[in-house]
């Protein structure tokens, strides 16, 4: 059977990429790569800051690609592979090294792998959904892996020292499992890709306040932001229920007003 070959021009078109977004992706990878070394050296707060820096760079690469209209399939694949390392691998090592003392190392390996595998599955599903174009761009299905990594990192930053109490270890393990489940769940999370101008100005001011708090009180602000985002679907769920109830009330009032006439 004769094999079909690819011409040089075809390969170039398939792997075409934009320099600036790809550069930010690689910088994100480098930050996650450095975080791994800091974790093995026991410099956990430094590793957390590197993971946060990686998440910021990861957000910038997609934003730059959209603004410059240079999004490509190569860029999507590169971004996913970078996320797998920068957030999946680095955070799984952080979970193992920080959260589980020597007597819990075997449990730590299992929990760390649960997070890593969930993150990889999440990334693979994201690519499939994006290719199919069945979900609006302003919605994420499942918790994004950068947010999952930041949620874990926020706990490390809050407590700083490694866990020693067996009760704390079990609670931390449960927390990691919950975050892992959210990543592979069908829970819908909002993105900021489509924001009205009026809301956008308020949102810009809000972000300025958040950035200021992150710089001054990172160990308190980061866990709070993580909790708010992870539980945000509950807000939209109850908001949807409230709107449905309000709609029924208006329909009843309209019905009774028609009967009175």
C-alpha positions in Angstrom: 0.0 0.0 0.0 1.4 3.3 -1.1 2.0 5.8 1.8 0.8 9.4 1.3 3.5 11.9 2.0 3.2 15.5 3.0 4.8 18.2 1.0 7.0 20.8 2.7 4.4 23.5 2.1 1.7 21.4 3.7 3.7 20.8 6.8 4.5 24.5 7.1 0.7 25.3 6.9 -0.2 22.7 9.5 2.4 23.9 12.0 2.1 27.6 11.4 2.2 29.6 14.5 2.5 33.2 15.7 5.7 34.1 17.5 4.4 36.3 20.4 1.7 34.0 21.8 4.0 31.0 21.4 6.7 32.9 23.3 4.4 33.5 26.2 3.4 29.8 26.2 7.1 28.9 26.4 7.7 31.4 29.2 4.8 29.8 31.1 6.4 26.5 30.6 9.7 27.8 31.9 8.1 29.2 35.0 6.4 25.8 35.7 9.7 24.1 35.0 11.5 26.2 37.6 8.7 25.6 40.1 9.5 21.9 40.0 13.1 22.6 41.1 11.9 24.8 43.9 9.6 22.1 45.1 12.4 19.6 45.3 14.5 22.1 47.2 11.7 22.6 49.7 11.1 26.3 48.6 7.4 25.9 48.5 6.3 29.6 48.6 8.7 30.4 45.7 7.3 27.4 43.8 3.8 28.8 44.3 4.7 32.2 43.0 6.3 30.6 39.9 3.1 28.6 39.3 1.1 31.8 39.6 3.4 33.6 37.2 3.0 30.6 34.8 -0.8 31.0 35.0 -0.6 34.8 34.2 1.7 34.1 31.2 -0.7 31.3 30.2 -3.6 33.8 30.2 -1.6 36.3 28.2 -0.7 34.0 25.4 -4.4 33.3 24.5 -5.3 37.0 25.0 -2.5 38.1 22.7 -3.5 35.5 20.1 -7.1 36.7 20.1 -6.2 40.4 20.0 -3.8 39.9 17.1 -6.2 37.4 15.4 -3.3 34.9 15.2 -5.0 31.9 16.9 -3.9 28.6 15.3 -4.3 24.9 15.9 -0.6 24.6 16.6 -1.0 27.3 19.3 -3.8 25.4 20.9 -1.8 22.1 21.0 1.3 23.9 22.4 -0.8 25.6 25.0 -2.3 22.3 26.2 1.1 20.6 26.4 2.5 23.5 28.3 -0.4 23.4 30.7 0.1 19.7 31.3 3.7 20.4 32.5 3.4 23.9 34.1 0.2 23.1 36.1 -0.3 19.3 36.0 3.3 18.0 36.7 4.5 20.9 38.9 1.3 20.9 41.0 1.3 17.1 41.4 4.9 17.3 42.7 3.8 20.1 45.0 0.9 18.0 46.4 3.3 15.1 47.0 6.2 17.0 48.5 4.3 19.5 50.6 1.1 17.8 51.7 2.3 14.3 52.7 4.9 13.5 55.3 7.1 10.4 55.0 4.5 8.0 56.6 1.9 9.2 54.0 4.1 9.1 50.9 2.2 6.2 49.3 -1.1 8.0 49.8 0.6 11.2 48.5 1.6 9.4 45.2 -2.0 8.3 44.7 -3.5 11.8 45.4 -0.9 13.5 43.3 -1.6 11.2 40.4 -5.3 11.8 40.7 -4.8 15.5 40.2 -2.3 15.0 37.3 -4.5 12.5 35.5 -7.6 14.7 36.0 -5.8 17.7 34.6 -4.6 15.8 31.5 -8.1 14.5 30.9 -9.5 18.0 31.3 -7.0 19.3 28.7 -7.8 16.5 26.2 -11.5 17.1 26.6 -11.0 20.9 26.1 -9.2 20.3 22.8 -11.9 18.0 21.5 -14.7 20.4 22.5 -12.8 23.4 21.0 -12.3 21.5 17.7 -16.0 20.6 17.6 -17.1 24.2 18.4 -20.1 23.0 20.4 -19.6 25.2 23.4 -19.5 29.0 23.4 -16.0 30.5 23.9 -17.2 32.3 27.1 -17.9 29.0 28.9 -15.5 26.4 30.3 -16.7 22.9 30.9 -15.0 21.8 34.1 -12.6 23.8 36.2 -9.6 24.9 34.1 -6.3 23.3 35.1 -4.5 26.6 35.8 -7.3 27.5 38.4 -7.0 24.0 39.8 -3.2 24.5 40.2 -3.7 27.9 41.8 -6.4 26.5 44.2 -3.9 23.9 45.4 -1.1 26.5 45.6 -3.2 28.8 47.6 -3.5 26.3 50.4 0.3 25.9 50.4 0.8 29.6 50.5 -1.7 30.0 53.3 -0.2 27.4 55.6 3.4 27.7 54.3 4.9 24.9 56.4 4.4 21.3 55.3 1.5 19.4 56.8 2.4 17.1 59.8 -0.9 16.3 61.4 -2.6 13.2 60.0 -6.0 15.0 60.2 -4.7 17.9 58.1 -3.2 15.4 55.6 -6.6 13.7 55.2 -8.4 17.0 54.8 -5.9 18.2 52.2 -6.2 14.9 50.3 -10.0 15.3 50.2 -9.5 18.9 49.0 -7.3 17.8 46.1 -9.8 15.1 45.1 -12.6 17.7 45.0 -10.5 20.0 42.8 -9.6 17.0 40.6 -13.3 16.1 40.3 -14.3 19.7 39.4 -11.7 19.6 36.5 -13.3 16.6 34.9 -16.9 17.5 35.8 -19.5 19.0 33.5 -19.8 22.1 35.7 -19.9 25.3 33.6 -17.5 28.1 34.5 -17.7 31.6 33.1 -14.7 33.2 31.2 -14.0 36.9 30.6 -13.8 36.6 26.8 -17.0 38.5 26.2 -17.6 41.4 28.6 -19.9 44.4 28.1 -18.1 47.8 28.0 -20.1 49.1 31.0 -19.5 46.0 33.1 -15.9 45.9 31.7 -15.0 49.2 33.3 -16.3 48.1 36.7 -14.5 44.8 36.2 -11.3 46.6 35.4 -11.5 48.6 38.7 -12.3 45.4 40.6 -9.3 43.6 39.1 -7.1 46.6 40.1 -8.2 46.2 43.7 -7.6 42.4 43.5 -4.1 42.8 42.1 -3.3 45.3 44.9 -4.6 42.9 47.5 -2.6 40.0 45.9 0.6 42.0 46.1 0.0 43.1 49.7 -1.7 40.1 51.2 -1.1 37.2 48.8 -1.4 34.4 51.4 -5.0 35.5 52.2 -6.2 36.9 48.9 -5.3 33.9 46.7 -7.2 31.3 48.7 -10.3 33.6 48.8 -10.2 34.2 45.0 -9.8 30.4 44.5 -12.8 29.6 46.7 -14.9 32.3 45.0 -14.1 31.0 41.5 -14.5 27.3 42.3 -17.9 27.9 43.8 -19.1 30.6 41.3 -21.3 28.1 39.4 -23.5 27.9 42.5 -24.1 31.7 42.2 -25.2 31.4 38.6 -27.3 28.3 39.4 -29.3 30.1 42.1 -29.5 33.2 40.0 -31.0 31.1 37.2 -33.6 29.6 39.6 -34.4 33.1 40.9 -35.0 34.4 37.4 -37.3 31.5 36.7 -39.3 32.2 39.8 -39.5 35.9 38.9 -40.7 35.0 35.4 -43.5 32.8 36.8 -44.6 35.5 39.2 -44.8 38.0 36.3 -46.7 35.5 34.2 -49.2 34.9 37.1 -49.6 38.7 37.6 -50.2 39.1 33.9 -52.7 36.3 33.9 -54.7 37.8 36.8 -54.6 41.3 35.3 -56.2 39.9 32.2 -58.9 38.1 34.2 -59.7 41.3 36.0 -60.2 43.1 32.8 
